[in-house]
Amino acid sequence: MVYFKFPFDEQLYSTDEDPNENHISFHPFNGSEGVRCPGKLVQVNTGTLNSIPDLFQPLPEEEQEYREETQEEYIENVHQFIRLIKENNLPKLVYSRRKIVGGFSEIDLHASFINLCQAYPNAFRYIFNNGGHSWMGAFSEVLGKFNKSTHEFETMSLAGTLPVSEEWTEKEIEEQKPVSVYIKNILDRYSNEVSISATYDHISGNIKHLRTDFKARIKPEDLDRIIADLHPTPAVCGIPKDFCKEQIERTEKYPRELYAGYIRIEIGETVQYYVNLRCAKLFKDSVHLFVGGGITSQSSPEKEWRETELKSEAILKNLILLS
């Protein structure tokens, strides 16, 4: 079963599991077949969440044992990516890792999800547990939002990460620029009515990003092609997309699975797509946190490691792990 909240909306949603309907689905980073949550969307009384039995069915056992990447290994790979970026004159490439946390006997799913919802009111927040897959996440990046009545399509360029208290440097600014150019070039192929906002700070808990918003009027029949062109965005992959995706899959020691994929939700007159970024895969006796960062020619490997540690706290600090 899946439970979720939209950004700036404390209404809790789930599905009625009608096998003839499908309004929410999870799509992996690599484009393989996704995980569907059958049913129409229904509103749920938040106060009853603790008593809903299907959320608390046993978490799955780890189906494969992964070894966590060490700090030294991660830093060495970032050095290699920086050399690759300079040799090929790449704007950026996104490198990620799994942070594995164990040493507990149980996860309090109810309390953990409530913590996450309270910590990130401006994020899309979800928990998903069907006994075979169990994930939790909170993130703000919109891959796309389409209004079926007005045919207006919205998306955003969200890149660059710093603690809220720090000032932007040239590295973060240069990391975000090509993401915006990439999105604009795609939208220009489908619409001659594209509007772009000024770039501004997007706060997400203890960190901030640079954000630029885009709006365009499109043909409904082009929606699926636009999403396919946008995913994976430079914010989770790099530029050029195919080359960077090949390098990522060659270097990273694990499959990203649903991390850096997207969640599609159809509700009323809108179809919404959220990039599955700050997320964790939950197991009976371990949690796999997925974190990454945009590598550029100006990256500091040590700073990139600290950034992934900072991002891991988005989920980890909200989990209630029982000994």
Solvent accessible surface area in square Angstrom, and as a share of the most:
residue,aa,sasa,rsa
1,M,29,0.13
2,V,0,0.00
3,Y,6,0.02
4,F,0,0.00
5,K,10,0.04
6,F,19,0.08
7,P,34,0.21
8,F,166,0.69
9,D,45,0.24
10,E,96,0.43
11,Q,55,0.24
12,L,0,0.00
13,Y,23,0.09
14,S,4,0.02
15,T,7,0.04
16,D,63,0.33
17,E,97,0.43
18,D,41,0.21
19,P,115,0.72
20,N,136,0.70
21,E,59,0.26
22,N,53,0.27
23,H,42,0.19
24,I,1,0.01
25,S,4,0.02
26,F,1,0.00
27,H,37,0.16
28,P,12,0.08
29,F,5,0.02
30,N,84,0.43
31,G,62,0.59
32,S,61,0.39
33,E,160,0.72
34,G,22,0.21
35,V,26,0.15
36,R,155,0.56
37,C,8,0.05
38,P,60,0.38
39,G,0,0.00
40,K,86,0.37
41,L,31,0.15
42,V,55,0.32
43,Q,126,0.56
44,V,24,0.14
45,N,103,0.53
46,T,52,0.30
47,G,69,0.66
48,T,58,0.34
49,L,1,0.01
50,N,98,0.50
51,S,87,0.56
52,I,29,0.15
53,P,112,0.70
54,D,50,0.26
55,L,0,0.00
56,F,71,0.29
57,Q,62,0.27
58,P,116,0.73
59,L,24,0.12
60,P,19,0.12
61,E,107,0.48
62,E,60,0.27
63,E,122,0.55
64,Q,103,0.46
65,E,158,0.71
66,Y,37,0.14
67,R,150,0.55
68,E,66,0.29
69,E,14,0.06
70,T,58,0.34
71,Q,77,0.34
72,E,127,0.57
73,E,53,0.24
74,Y,0,0.00
75,I,27,0.13
76,E,80,0.36
77,N,15,0.08
78,V,0,0.00
79,H,72,0.32
80,Q,84,0.38
81,F,6,0.03
82,I,17,0.09
83,R,122,0.45
84,L,35,0.17
85,I,2,0.01
86,K,127,0.54
87,E,137,0.61
88,N,66,0.34
89,N,136,0.70
90,L,17,0.08
91,P,57,0.36
92,K,1,0.00
93,L,0,0.00
94,V,6,0.03
95,Y,0,0.00
96,S,0,0.00
97,R,2,0.01
98,R,7,0.03
99,K,37,0.16
100,I,43,0.22
101,V,30,0.17
102,G,42,0.41
103,G,84,0.81
104,F,20,0.08
105,S,71,0.46
106,E,97,0.43
107,I,9,0.04
108,D,47,0.24
109,L,9,0.04
110,H,45,0.20
111,A,28,0.22
112,S,0,0.00
113,F,0,0.00
114,I,40,0.20
115,N,44,0.23
116,L,0,0.00
117,C,2,0.01
118,Q,134,0.60
119,A,39,0.30
120,Y,6,0.02
121,P,67,0.42
122,N,27,0.14
123,A,1,0.00
124,F,1,0.00
125,R,0,0.00
126,Y,0,0.00
127,I,0,0.00
128,F,5,0.02
129,N,0,0.00
130,N,67,0.34
131,G,30,0.29
132,G,50,0.48
133,H,70,0.31
134,S,0,0.00
135,W,2,0.01
136,M,0,0.00
137,G,0,0.00
138,A,5,0.04
139,F,5,0.02
140,S,12,0.08
141,E,4,0.02
142,V,16,0.09
143,L,3,0.01
144,G,0,0.00
145,K,62,0.26
146,F,5,0.02
147,N,45,0.23
148,K,74,0.31
149,S,75,0.48
150,T,69,0.40
151,H,66,0.29
152,E,52,0.23
153,F,0,0.00
154,E,59,0.26
155,T,7,0.04
156,M,9,0.04
157,S,0,0.00
158,L,13,0.06
159,A,7,0.05
160,G,2,0.02
161,T,11,0.07
162,L,3,0.02
163,P,41,0.26
164,V,63,0.36
165,S,103,0.67
166,E,78,0.35
167,E,142,0.64
168,W,52,0.18
169,T,60,0.35
170,E,96,0.43
171,K,24,0.10
172,E,4,0.02
173,I,65,0.33
174,E,57,0.26
175,E,9,0.04
176,Q,8,0.03
177,K,103,0.44
178,P,21,0.13
179,V,1,0.01
180,S,22,0.14
181,V,86,0.50
182,Y,34,0.13
183,I,2,0.01
184,K,82,0.35
185,N,80,0.41
186,I,6,0.03
187,L,0,0.00
188,D,66,0.34
189,R,153,0.56
190,Y,46,0.17
191,S,14,0.09
192,N,148,0.76
193,E,99,0.45
194,V,38,0.22
195,S,63,0.41
196,I,80,0.41
197,S,46,0.30
198,A,85,0.66
199,T,69,0.40
200,Y,89,0.34
201,D,68,0.35
202,H,14,0.06
203,I,80,0.40
204,S,12,0.08
205,G,38,0.36
206,N,47,0.24
207,I,2,0.01
208,K,14,0.06
209,H,14,0.06
210,L,15,0.07
211,R,48,0.18
212,T,5,0.03
213,D,35,0.18
214,F,2,0.01
215,K,93,0.39
216,A,3,0.02
217,R,115,0.42
218,I,7,0.04
219,K,123,0.52
220,P,58,0.37
221,E,115,0.52
222,D,13,0.07
223,L,15,0.08
224,D,105,0.54
225,R,131,0.48
226,I,0,0.00
227,I,7,0.04
228,A,66,0.51
229,D,39,0.20
230,L,0,0.00
231,H,23,0.10
232,P,7,0.05
233,T,6,0.04
234,P,0,0.00
235,A,18,0.14
236,V,3,0.02
237,C,0,0.00
238,G,0,0.00
239,I,32,0.16
240,P,67,0.42
241,K,43,0.18
242,D,112,0.58
243,F,64,0.27
244,C,0,0.00
245,K,43,0.18
246,E,89,0.40
247,Q,19,0.08
248,I,1,0.00
249,E,94,0.42
250,R,161,0.59
251,T,35,0.20
252,E,16,0.07
253,K,104,0.44
254,Y,23,0.09
255,P,69,0.43
256,R,11,0.04
257,E,47,0.21
258,L,9,0.05
259,Y,6,0.02
260,A,0,0.00
261,G,0,0.00
262,Y,32,0.12
263,I,1,0.00
264,R,65,0.24
265,I,0,0.00
266,E,41,0.18
267,I,46,0.24
268,G,62,0.60
269,E,96,0.43
270,T,32,0.19
271,V,5,0.03
272,Q,19,0.09
273,Y,4,0.02
274,Y,2,0.01
275,V,3,0.02
276,N,1,0.01
277,L,24,0.12
278,R,22,0.08
279,C,2,0.01
280,A,0,0.00
281,K,7,0.03
282,L,0,0.00
283,F,4,0.02
284,K,110,0.47
285,D,75,0.39
286,S,6,0.04
287,V,0,0.00
288,H,1,0.00
289,L,1,0.01
290,F,2,0.01
291,V,3,0.02
292,G,5,0.05
293,G,3,0.02
294,G,5,0.05
295,I,0,0.00
296,T,6,0.04
297,S,51,0.33
298,Q,93,0.42
299,S,12,0.08
300,S,45,0.29
301,P,10,0.07
302,E,80,0.36
303,K,71,0.30
304,E,4,0.02
305,W,32,0.11
306,R,143,0.52
307,E,21,0.10
308,T,0,0.00
309,E,56,0.25
310,L,46,0.23
311,K,14,0.06
312,S,2,0.01
313,E,64,0.29
314,A,5,0.04
315,I,4,0.02
316,L,38,0.19
317,K,101,0.43
318,N,11,0.06
319,L,14,0.07
320,I,61,0.31
321,L,56,0.28
322,L,71,0.35
323,S,132,0.85
